[in-house]
Amino acid sequence: MTITISDERAFAQAVQANQAARCRQTEFDFIVCGAGSAGSVVAARLAEHPEVRVLLLEAGGSDEAASVTEPALWPHNLGTERDWGFMAEPNEFLNGRSIPMNMGKVLGGGSSINVMVWARGHRSDWDYFAAEAGDDAWNYASVLDIYRRVEDWHGPADPARRGEGGPVYVAPARDPQPTATAMLEAARSLGVPTFDSPNGAMMEGDGGAAINDLRIRDGKRLSVFRSYTYPRMAQPNLTVITGALVSKLTFDGNRVAGVDVILDGQPVRFHAAREVVLSLGAVNTPKVLMQSGIGPEDELARHGIKVRQHLAGVGRNHQDHVSFGCIWEYREPQQVGNGGSEATLYWKSNPTLDAPDMLHCQVEFPVPSAENAARGVPAHGWTMFAGLAHPKSRGRLLLSGPDADDAMIIRANTLSHPDDMASALASVRMCRELGNASAFRHLVTHESMPGNLGLEDMQRYLRNGAVTYWHQSCTAKMGRDTMSVVNGDLEVYGVRNLRIADSSIMPRITTGNTMAPCVVIGERAADILKAKYHI
């Protein structure tokens, strides 16, 4: 069925009228905090049932902006009101640098401002989740069923692994630019296999190279919010409120009863008859937990916060994909296609690893760090980010104060583990072999950076060039040890009627971009809640 512009306008008007009618309600069955890639799924799935009253709270604003809908404009969101603008602390392992930790603050969260890559994670990631949780519902076979259920795949047929008709439109990058196809040719020349998709078979073994799967249809971005939640916003049982900063959880004994929110500068309290779900991301979820009295006793005591539940792991185990830009100069200017990231490579530096440890992302324009830009940035060039898929460095999040407007301290500790420098050197070495392969000779004049540096100079280049892939995670991890925050059903230990559904529950960061795994986390949370409450 074709949807006309008049249909879209009529629906938008129905949404506006319905949401205006809902805005004074304060009593709900479920409150979902955060409209990112997981929260949008949870709210939409619960709202499928007309008798269930669902509130979705988002601190950011509307996603109706050209920089959100136009794939090529995604970098224009960084540093704007659609970005939380987090910064990591100065890091001695990065030569004292503070690196930005951008995160989406808008309906759709990261899925509204990211590069739209759909990356499912490796088989071993999900099997590790299941082992940590003690629950096979998290293993690869179970998660594969979820992916088949939610996908609307528009690529080469793979019925054993891909789905059709689901809410998540996914397709290979359309008409990829020569830089992307050359990357695949270069990979083959180095003995790395290439695949029709970076998902499916490629993520069940040693890895490989492929054209990216993207969330772009008819030249427009598709956020998770637009795919899941927006189509239900004309329903009277779903309320979506923007500009709503969740400040604290409210309690009745050890049961979470609702949330306190700062809305238009004023405090508002919302009540949840059944449960509250935190989907605020790997920075704000531990922040709200700690400021509500759930977290490490010593950290809460520093700020005079009464301890409701000691959980030593809140804010610990911070993980992120770190990468290092290698840049080549084009012979002639090239077009930027599909937002600029059209090909990727995952590979093992050691065949005994359970998953690829190298994550290479091709970008069709030069992206140096500020510190390395002085080496000379070509006017026209491309970048291959040599990334670490499973860094061993672990960071920690700390409170700077007890209030909602007190910024979080992000002690990312990037490159603090010595093995990460060794892995970075291996990843950049392979990245340079790829970019300097014969497949690129018709496109580039030379390698602009880093070049053939000695060990000390290369390590300095890496410490000056390390940047994040913006995949912060694991700060309220799922598991059964003393550092775990949630169990396999995503329930916060020691607290009733509170669950977490976002990247913070990952026991370890998944191989690749984190949007797709967050959708799975949202689906699992919704399935668990629907089963418990028979809805």
Legacy VTK file of the C-alpha trace (Angstrom):
# vtk DataFile Version 3.0
C-alpha trace
ASCII
DATASET POLYDATA
POINTS 535 float
0.000 0.000 0.000
1.342 3.427 -0.939
1.259 6.082 1.792
0.528 9.507 0.341
1.716 12.873 1.640
-1.860 13.691 2.628
-2.021 10.429 4.605
1.213 11.337 6.390
-0.104 14.792 7.234
-3.394 13.400 8.519
-1.558 10.919 10.713
0.798 13.611 12.020
-2.226 15.713 12.969
-3.802 12.712 14.720
-0.570 12.166 16.645
-0.396 15.800 17.677
-4.022 15.865 18.836
-3.693 12.590 20.741
-0.481 13.560 22.500
-1.922 16.942 23.467
-4.847 15.135 25.090
-2.476 12.863 27.045
-0.069 15.471 28.423
-1.786 15.985 31.802
-1.881 12.326 32.775
0.409 11.213 35.589
-0.746 7.628 36.207
0.478 4.801 33.947
1.036 1.068 33.999
4.590 1.265 32.634
7.030 4.154 32.465
9.895 3.832 29.971
12.673 6.364 30.510
14.570 7.155 27.327
13.387 7.021 23.689
16.561 5.577 22.195
17.111 2.312 20.347
15.965 0.114 23.245
13.405 2.334 24.968
11.527 3.022 21.740
11.119 -0.734 21.273
9.938 -1.389 24.839
7.333 1.386 24.757
5.988 0.407 21.343
5.735 -3.295 22.131
3.903 -2.670 25.407
1.560 -0.204 23.691
0.504 -2.892 21.201
-2.035 -3.841 23.843
-4.797 -1.178 24.073
-5.517 -1.751 27.752
-1.900 -1.047 28.788
-1.072 2.589 29.596
2.494 3.440 28.590
4.518 6.594 29.196
7.731 7.204 27.231
9.951 10.002 28.575
12.718 11.633 26.527
15.044 14.366 27.780
15.727 15.558 24.247
13.374 17.124 21.768
11.747 16.458 18.418
13.484 14.465 15.699
11.979 16.660 12.989
15.229 18.131 11.651
17.019 17.807 8.323
20.179 16.647 10.094
18.176 13.697 11.439
16.378 12.685 8.262
19.174 13.289 5.713
21.855 10.567 5.978
24.749 12.776 4.842
24.030 15.385 7.536
24.465 13.152 10.600
27.724 14.879 11.702
25.801 18.168 11.930
24.027 16.856 15.039
27.234 16.560 17.040
27.572 19.362 19.552
23.978 20.532 19.103
20.907 20.254 21.317
20.488 16.718 19.921
23.728 15.614 21.599
24.348 15.133 25.321
27.874 16.421 24.686
29.581 14.125 27.183
33.369 14.413 27.560
35.688 11.852 29.079
38.147 12.987 31.709
41.713 13.833 30.607
43.463 10.510 30.135
47.178 9.929 30.735
47.082 7.022 28.267
45.915 9.428 25.533
48.679 11.945 26.247
46.342 13.848 28.551
43.572 14.234 25.979
39.863 14.507 26.768
37.821 12.881 24.022
34.158 13.614 23.222
31.637 10.907 24.084
28.706 12.107 21.987
25.330 10.495 22.654
21.895 11.134 21.159
19.563 13.453 23.077
16.518 13.373 20.792
13.603 11.102 19.978
15.353 8.025 18.641
18.517 8.627 20.665
21.632 7.435 18.887
19.558 5.912 16.083
18.587 9.457 15.051
22.133 10.820 14.806
24.368 7.810 14.084
25.789 6.521 10.781
22.866 4.079 10.444
24.916 0.861 10.442
22.945 -2.282 11.352
25.418 -4.682 13.007
23.998 -7.648 14.883
26.992 -8.674 16.967
28.952 -11.916 16.750
27.602 -15.341 17.633
30.046 -15.549 20.542
28.833 -12.209 21.960
25.325 -13.509 22.461
26.491 -16.893 23.736
28.615 -14.983 26.262
25.540 -12.977 27.317
23.643 -16.234 27.866
26.474 -17.750 29.914
26.746 -14.652 32.116
22.975 -14.468 32.629
22.511 -18.218 33.033
19.673 -17.968 30.520
19.640 -19.474 27.020
17.071 -16.883 25.950
20.101 -14.619 25.393
22.100 -17.052 23.257
22.766 -16.655 19.552
20.072 -19.087 18.433
17.417 -17.275 20.469
18.583 -13.827 19.398
18.637 -14.938 15.766
14.913 -15.664 16.109
14.406 -12.076 17.336
16.376 -10.633 14.429
14.329 -12.660 11.939
11.146 -11.446 13.616
12.004 -7.746 13.593
13.809 -7.349 10.279
12.422 -6.319 6.930
15.476 -7.399 4.936
15.992 -6.059 1.421
19.140 -7.826 0.325
20.350 -11.205 -0.962
18.093 -14.020 0.232
19.192 -15.748 3.446
16.017 -17.179 4.991
17.920 -19.028 7.716
19.205 -15.724 9.095
17.176 -12.809 7.718
13.554 -11.792 8.233
10.997 -9.932 6.204
7.963 -7.835 7.051
9.208 -6.678 10.463
9.440 -3.070 11.648
13.193 -2.749 10.960
13.904 -2.007 7.305
17.502 -3.031 6.536
19.315 -3.086 3.200
22.885 -3.113 1.895
24.252 0.345 1.086
22.761 1.253 -2.268
25.191 1.964 -5.149
28.303 2.013 -2.924
31.092 4.381 -3.903
34.381 3.130 -5.431
36.166 3.488 -2.090
33.825 0.918 -0.545
34.099 -1.623 -3.341
37.885 -1.156 -3.447
38.021 -1.987 0.265
36.417 -5.357 -0.425
38.828 -6.039 -3.277
41.758 -5.110 -1.023
40.455 -7.443 1.694
40.313 -10.346 -0.744
43.887 -9.626 -1.811
44.960 -10.079 1.819
43.090 -13.367 2.200
40.094 -11.931 4.043
36.807 -13.377 2.711
34.039 -11.068 1.554
30.318 -11.559 2.117
26.979 -10.258 0.824
26.298 -8.861 4.297
28.326 -8.158 7.463
25.563 -9.929 9.371
24.603 -13.573 9.066
27.391 -16.032 8.225
30.119 -13.394 8.489
29.352 -12.944 12.180
29.356 -16.650 12.947
33.060 -17.305 12.245
36.358 -15.445 11.864
34.755 -12.385 10.281
35.323 -10.862 6.844
34.528 -7.764 4.834
31.245 -6.579 3.336
29.203 -3.609 2.194
27.372 -2.281 5.241
23.759 -3.021 6.081
22.122 0.366 6.642
18.870 1.800 7.978
18.166 4.022 4.956
15.082 3.820 2.739
14.426 6.022 -0.289
17.366 8.181 0.703
16.059 8.915 4.229
17.251 7.805 7.651
15.093 5.387 9.611
15.460 5.755 13.369
14.244 3.069 15.748
11.782 5.579 17.189
10.258 6.234 13.752
10.057 2.518 12.968
8.583 1.368 16.281
7.059 4.144 18.350
5.832 6.889 16.048
3.317 4.607 14.230
1.556 4.083 17.608
1.489 7.675 18.807
-2.118 8.230 17.736
-3.199 5.531 20.200
-4.798 6.778 23.439
-2.733 4.350 25.567
0.690 5.744 24.560
2.027 9.058 25.867
5.373 10.442 24.666
6.799 13.463 26.474
9.920 15.273 25.290
12.103 17.680 27.260
11.559 15.414 30.274
14.715 14.945 32.342
14.356 12.005 34.714
15.915 13.082 38.007
15.159 10.252 40.430
13.177 7.095 40.983
10.411 7.191 43.586
9.817 4.342 46.016
7.228 2.576 48.125
9.479 0.546 50.400
11.844 -1.346 48.097
9.399 -1.109 45.199
9.897 1.541 42.540
6.629 3.468 42.317
7.458 5.999 39.606
9.864 8.742 38.599
10.519 12.376 39.357
11.023 14.445 36.227
12.084 18.001 35.484
9.727 19.231 32.769
9.893 22.808 31.493
11.996 23.631 34.530
9.364 22.330 36.951
9.297 19.087 38.980
6.641 16.558 37.976
6.022 13.107 39.456
4.717 10.211 37.370
3.425 6.983 38.902
3.831 3.455 37.523
1.294 0.868 38.628
3.448 -1.945 37.307
7.083 -1.154 36.425
9.659 1.439 35.447
12.172 0.651 32.700
15.400 2.644 32.496
16.618 3.016 28.913
18.719 6.126 29.414
21.989 4.783 28.032
25.314 3.818 29.547
25.888 7.228 31.168
22.479 8.376 32.379
21.134 4.991 33.508
23.855 4.585 36.181
23.473 8.272 37.027
19.763 7.932 37.837
20.400 4.680 39.700
23.082 6.233 41.913
21.223 9.471 42.523
18.235 7.337 43.553
20.339 5.431 46.097
21.191 2.343 44.018
24.901 1.791 43.540
28.274 1.551 45.303
27.979 2.583 48.965
31.233 4.560 48.921
30.252 6.567 45.851
26.804 7.397 47.240
28.276 8.371 50.614
30.608 10.896 48.930
27.515 12.865 47.918
25.324 12.313 50.968
22.924 9.987 49.110
21.022 7.499 51.251
21.759 3.917 50.178
18.659 1.978 49.201
20.517 -0.891 47.543
24.261 -1.407 47.466
25.291 -2.568 43.990
29.036 -2.243 43.489
28.807 -2.637 39.700
26.735 0.467 38.950
28.939 2.726 36.832
31.733 0.143 36.573
32.863 -1.982 33.597
32.541 0.965 31.152
33.427 -0.228 27.645
33.566 1.458 24.270
34.952 0.799 20.804
38.100 2.853 20.293
39.482 3.563 16.825
42.384 5.227 15.059
42.042 7.070 11.759
44.250 6.218 8.790
43.840 8.681 5.891
44.595 8.573 2.164
44.469 11.386 -0.383
42.200 10.973 -3.423
43.515 11.512 -6.908
40.233 13.267 -7.694
37.338 14.304 -5.435
34.875 11.476 -4.798
31.209 11.469 -3.865
30.080 10.607 -0.342
27.412 7.920 -0.408
24.843 6.810 2.159
26.185 8.975 4.972
29.797 8.112 4.199
30.200 4.691 5.819
29.512 1.979 3.270
31.942 -0.870 3.991
33.332 -2.620 7.032
35.768 -5.338 8.008
35.881 -7.546 11.073
38.870 -9.855 11.477
40.850 -11.783 14.078
44.449 -10.903 14.818
44.658 -14.320 16.484
42.625 -17.304 15.197
42.150 -18.636 18.749
39.935 -15.666 19.710
36.207 -16.349 20.063
35.292 -13.261 18.001
37.002 -10.765 15.687
39.057 -8.231 17.629
39.573 -5.832 14.711
36.743 -3.551 13.600
37.561 -1.466 10.526
35.090 1.160 9.378
35.521 2.927 6.028
34.519 6.613 5.839
34.534 8.519 2.560
36.036 11.765 3.865
39.142 12.601 5.939
38.593 12.469 9.724
41.745 13.209 11.741
41.854 13.920 15.441
42.611 17.545 16.289
46.049 16.525 17.557
47.003 14.607 14.400
45.519 17.122 11.956
48.778 19.107 12.101
50.397 16.326 10.091
48.484 17.569 7.076
44.928 16.696 6.082
44.184 16.291 2.360
41.451 18.479 0.929
39.951 15.353 -0.613
40.536 11.972 0.945
39.094 9.021 2.791
39.576 7.425 6.202
39.726 3.878 7.403
39.200 3.664 11.135
41.224 0.839 12.638
39.115 -0.105 15.634
39.278 -2.483 18.574
36.162 -4.649 18.698
36.863 -5.952 22.212
39.199 -3.624 24.098
40.358 -4.810 27.507
40.471 -1.354 29.075
37.685 -0.685 31.556
36.384 2.652 32.678
34.186 3.951 35.458
31.430 6.531 35.829
31.311 8.685 38.941
28.907 11.298 40.259
29.974 14.924 40.484
26.995 15.669 42.718
23.571 14.404 43.843
21.376 16.477 41.527
20.043 16.024 38.010
22.050 18.956 36.640
25.349 17.636 38.045
27.426 16.286 35.157
28.698 12.724 35.221
32.421 12.078 35.481
33.412 9.695 32.689
36.717 8.020 33.482
36.942 6.040 30.253
40.529 4.804 30.766
40.913 4.278 27.014
44.147 2.380 26.173
44.880 1.851 29.885
45.274 -1.906 29.385
48.636 -2.691 27.741
47.095 -5.336 25.484
44.982 -2.637 23.828
48.073 -0.829 22.526
49.364 -4.096 21.071
45.973 -4.706 19.446
45.890 -1.136 18.140
49.283 -1.546 16.502
48.122 -4.777 14.820
44.848 -3.205 13.696
46.546 -0.147 12.174
49.145 -2.380 10.510
46.371 -4.304 8.761
44.478 -1.107 8.002
47.530 0.309 6.212
47.955 -2.920 4.235
44.364 -2.617 3.085
44.563 1.057 2.146
47.895 0.661 0.350
46.789 -2.409 -1.613
46.725 -2.284 -5.402
42.909 -2.093 -5.340
43.174 1.578 -4.303
45.890 2.764 -6.685
43.427 4.183 -9.190
41.726 6.192 -6.411
44.485 7.562 -4.182
47.837 9.290 -4.570
49.361 8.316 -1.245
48.821 7.550 2.430
48.521 10.843 4.306
48.700 9.397 7.799
50.040 7.745 9.816
52.690 6.630 7.313
55.568 4.290 8.052
56.431 5.357 11.604
58.762 3.778 14.116
57.274 2.113 17.190
57.575 5.095 19.531
56.201 7.547 16.961
53.371 5.163 16.040
52.361 4.764 19.675
52.340 8.548 20.025
50.200 8.792 16.878
47.716 6.287 18.325
47.488 8.025 21.703
46.950 11.346 19.911
44.491 9.864 17.429
42.307 7.561 19.519
38.604 8.394 19.177
35.400 6.661 20.147
32.922 4.906 17.880
30.274 6.267 20.294
29.341 2.811 21.578
29.433 3.346 25.348
28.090 0.316 27.186
28.307 -2.238 30.025
27.933 0.149 33.027
25.067 -1.796 34.666
25.894 -5.252 33.449
23.777 -8.371 33.358
25.154 -11.355 35.228
25.355 -13.313 38.455
28.548 -12.082 40.119
28.975 -9.335 42.707
29.544 -6.687 40.025
26.301 -7.482 38.199
23.434 -4.990 38.349
20.630 -6.895 36.585
19.725 -10.546 36.226
18.775 -12.370 33.024
15.283 -10.851 33.186
16.841 -7.354 33.361
15.568 -6.840 36.928
17.761 -4.662 39.125
19.024 -6.749 42.027
17.380 -5.958 45.358
14.800 -3.560 43.888
11.273 -4.459 42.823
9.489 -3.193 39.705
12.643 -1.787 38.093
14.355 -3.053 34.962
17.071 -1.760 32.680
16.930 -2.092 28.897
19.807 -0.388 27.100
23.488 -0.885 26.250
24.482 -0.583 29.898
23.290 -4.167 30.594
25.801 -5.725 28.172
28.285 -7.943 30.039
30.774 -7.107 27.275
30.524 -4.827 24.282
29.232 -6.511 21.151
31.308 -6.893 17.992
30.317 -3.894 15.861
27.882 -1.019 16.149
25.475 -1.248 19.057
22.127 -0.046 17.623
20.935 -3.508 16.517
21.868 -5.214 19.815
19.965 -2.472 21.666
16.882 -3.295 19.600
17.261 -6.923 20.701
17.619 -5.824 24.336
14.414 -3.806 23.948
12.607 -6.761 22.403
13.773 -9.078 25.196
12.615 -6.597 27.850
9.194 -6.282 26.202
8.824 -10.059 25.874
9.704 -10.534 29.554
7.235 -7.871 30.710
4.417 -9.138 28.508
4.929 -12.674 29.795
4.957 -11.572 33.442
1.804 -9.466 33.166
-0.002 -11.695 30.635
-0.378 -8.918 28.061
LINES 1 536
535 0 1 2 3 4 5 6 7 8 9 10 11 12 13 14 15 16 17 18 19 20 21 22 23 24 25 26 27 28 29 30 31 32 33 34 35 36 37 38 39 40 41 42 43 44 45 46 47 48 49 50 51 52 53 54 55 56 57 58 59 60 61 62 63 64 65 66 67 68 69 70 71 72 73 74 75 76 77 78 79 80 81 82 83 84 85 86 87 88 89 90 91 92 93 94 95 96 97 98 99 100 101 102 103 104 105 106 107 108 109 110 111 112 113 114 115 116 117 118 119 120 121 122 123 124 125 126 127 128 129 130 131 132 133 134 135 136 137 138 139 140 141 142 143 144 145 146 147 148 149 150 151 152 153 154 155 156 157 158 159 160 161 162 163 164 165 166 167 168 169 170 171 172 173 174 175 176 177 178 179 180 181 182 183 184 185 186 187 188 189 190 191 192 193 194 195 196 197 198 199 200 201 202 203 204 205 206 207 208 209 210 211 212 213 214 215 216 217 218 219 220 221 222 223 224 225 226 227 228 229 230 231 232 233 234 235 236 237 238 239 240 241 242 243 244 245 246 247 248 249 250 251 252 253 254 255 256 257 258 259 260 261 262 263 264 265 266 267 268 269 270 271 272 273 274 275 276 277 278 279 280 281 282 283 284 285 286 287 288 289 290 291 292 293 294 295 296 297 298 299 300 301 302 303 304 305 306 307 308 309 310 311 312 313 314 315 316 317 318 319 320 321 322 323 324 325 326 327 328 329 330 331 332 333 334 335 336 337 338 339 340 341 342 343 344 345 346 347 348 349 350 351 352 353 354 355 356 357 358 359 360 361 362 363 364 365 366 367 368 369 370 371 372 373 374 375 376 377 378 379 380 381 382 383 384 385 386 387 388 389 390 391 392 393 394 395 396 397 398 399 400 401 402 403 404 405 406 407 408 409 410 411 412 413 414 415 416 417 418 419 420 421 422 423 424 425 426 427 428 429 430 431 432 433 434 435 436 437 438 439 440 441 442 443 444 445 446 447 448 449 450 451 452 453 454 455 456 457 458 459 460 461 462 463 464 465 466 467 468 469 470 471 472 473 474 475 476 477 478 479 480 481 482 483 484 485 486 487 488 489 490 491 492 493 494 495 496 497 498 499 500 501 502 503 504 505 506 507 508 509 510 511 512 513 514 515 516 517 518 519 520 521 522 523 524 525 526 527 528 529 530 531 532 533 534
